[in-house]
Amino acid sequence: MLVKTILNRCERFKCFVYGQVRFVTQAGRDSLDVEVKPRKGSAALCSCCHQAAPCYDHASEPRRFEFVPLWGYAVFLVYVMRRVDCPRCGVKVEEVPWADGKHQLTKTYMQFLASWARSLSWTEVSRRFQTSWEKVFHAVEYIVEWGLQHRNLDGITAIGVDEIQWKKNHKYLTLVYQINGGVVRLLWISKDRTVESFSAFFDMLGEKRSAFIEHVCSDMWKPYLQVIAQRVSQAVHILDRFHIVARINKALDEVRASEHRRMQAAGREPLLTKTRWLLLKRPENLTEKQEPRLRELVQYNLQSVRAYLLKEEFQLLWTYISPAWAGKFIDRWTTRVMRSRIEPLKREALTIRRHKPLILNWFKAKGAFSSGVVEGLNNKVKLTMRKSYGFRHYKTIEIALYHSMGALPEPDVTHRFC
């Protein structure tokens, strides 16, 4: 079977035909060069207005467009570009169906590399297919930009917003996800975690689409609370249980560590040694060795034990169905904490009191929306960054995350190679 026959089956272009196929050796690497010629009587297209226009002249040297490798050999489509005399745009380089703009890679090859870049690191993709990291990056960039231009943003009724650290020295990203209607995808990435970075998402979405948002999940970060109140005031704003419980656990761990240091300084028996996860775990998640150790620990009148019991009591909040009864439980629990004289927990109790209406929205939404989904997506973000050993530039991480988590549409091709 001829190479031209294979190409005509998997990559056939209207108004163009394949010519000679020959082996070429450059820089010690063999490749297949496939000549492409315009079909007789076919008109060239203007690259600006995409309309047919008469030919003006030809380039002096042919251009080589890299195609999907065949049997380990690099494949190049070789074509002498024409310029057209467009009555609307003037003299312009013609548009060719296998490449876009000044890209040296064909659209099919860029989609081929981008599909592998979802499973492997970009460095590994470049090594596997004997290309450069920059070409893999540009391939993913092209697919992402095409997907962002053609994605459908209608029907978004629930979103989740969170931040994630991507560099040292408190360098954060703001991430917005769609979490409704069986669709879970990344919608927006922005530098920092400021009012401006989150507001830019609603600027992109537009007022009409923003008006359809019914539920928003977030943590207690003030800029996010401010933007949500201003831009989607009609939505039910949910402060999810994950963030609230995480803050209480952090306060409990602070109490345990402080009391352990005091006991060590006083020369007392180190009862709290290796008890961090013993106190932070839910009782049903304890191991067989941890259960008797916990039963023994709670017999002591320690501040850490009292904080632990208050933390476990707070878990009863999520068993309520009625927002009114849940609100009464919050009032009783925060009052008990304020009387406990456990400062880290008192700090969190004041925060819970201050955000009580937003916490009760979780019950109004009947637990249908949770930031647990957002945290799961954040773990995928971290996996993408670990797989690439981190990203030096913001543009790179933005493209990588949209590519792996944006559920973006892809250009149609005559044949998918993987």
Buried (B, 14 or more C-beta within 10 A) or exposed (E): EEBBEEBEEBBEBEBBBBEEBEEBEEEEEEBBBBBBEBEEEEEBBBBBBEBBBEEBEEEEEBBBBBBBBBEEBBBBBBBBBBBBBBEEBEEBBBBBBBBBEEBEBBBBBBBBBBBBBBEBBBEBBBEEBEBEEEBBBBBBBBBBBBBBEEBEEEEBBBBBBBBBEBBEEEEBBBBBBBBBEEEBBBBBBBBBBBBEBBBBBBEBBEEEBBEBBBBBBBBBBEBBBEBBEEBBEEBBBBBBBBBBBEBBBEBBBBBBBBBBEEBEEEEEEEBBEEBBEBBBBEEEEBEEEBEEBBEEBBEEEBBBBBBBEBBEBBEEBBEBEEBEEBBEBBEEBBEEBBEBEBEBBBEBBEBBBEBBEBBBBBBBBEEEBBBBBBBEBBEEBEEBBEBBEEBEEBEBBBBBBBBBBBBBBBBEBEEEEE
